[in-house]
Amino acid sequence: MIYSPYQRIEHMTKQQYKLLTYIIDFQKKNGFSPSFDEMMKALDYKSKNNIDRLVRGLESIGFVRSRYKKSRSIEVLKVPHVIASVVEVVQIEEPTKYRFK
């Protein structure tokens, strides 16, 4: 099987897609992951629980990984094809870690 960092977005909800694109853009600009507060404000939610639900959903379909109770620990594992056409992805060291230019 050929490894691909790109993943189709067929099983992703619109809100999960919005959150993932925000996380990728934030990491590209700042070099680290956004906090739950920043994600909550960006998606105009009133509760961190909604963000947690979306992050857990993205984890379950294999797009991100995060450490429980660890701030700014969201790591993007796969980039959807739609985003990959806009973002240049450069592999570094491990095949699951990317630097966005």
N, C-alpha and C positions, 0 to 999 in steps of 0.2 A: 504494500500500500504506500502510495506517495503522500508524504506529509504536506499539508497545505495550511498556512496560517489564516487563510480566508474561509469564511463559513457563510452559507446561505442564510437569509433572514426569514425563512418561511415559518418557523415556529416562534418567532419573536413578536410580542405585542408592540403597538405603536409607542406606548409609554416606555417600554424596555429599550426600544430603538432610540428614542429621544435621550434617555439617560446614558446609553452607551456612547452615542455621538458626543454628548456633553463631556463624559469622562475622557474620551479620546482627545477632544479639543483642549480640555483643561490640562491634561498631561503633556500635550504637545507644547502648549504655551509656558507652563510652569515647571515641568520636569518632575512633578509628583502628582499624586491622586487628590481629587477634591474631598473635602470633609462632607459628612452627611448634611450639615447646615448649608453648605454651599450648593450641594445638589438639590436640597429642598427648596432653596430660594430660586435656583435656576429653572426648576420645573414648576414653580409656583404651588408647592404643596404646603399644607399647614402642619403636617406631622412627619417626624423622622421614620415612623413605622411604615409609611408608604414607600419611602426610599429603600428601607430595609427589605421590604417585600419584593421590590423590583430587582435589587441587587441579588437576592437569593434566587429569584427566577432566572437571572442572567447566569448565575453560577450553575444552576441545574441544567441549563442547555449548553454549558461549556464555553461561554464567551468571556467570563471573568473569574477571578479567584480572589477571595479576601480572607483575612485572618479575623476571627471572632474577637471582639473587644479590642481591636487594634486600629487606631485612627490612621486615615490615609493609606490603607493597606490594599486597596483594590488594584489588581494587576490584570491588564487586558491580555487574554490568551489568544483570542481569535478576533479578526476584524471582518465585518460583513463585506461582501463584494461591493456593495454600493459605496461604502466609505472608502474601501481600498482603492477605488478608482480616483479618489480625490487626494488621499494621503499616501505619501511615499513611505513604505515600511522597510526598515533596515534591520536585519537580524543581528543580534549581538549574543555571543557566548552560547546561551541555551536557546533551543528552538522555540521556546514558549515566551521569551522576553523580547520586546521590541522597543526600539527608539523611534519616535515619530519626528519627522523633519517638516 
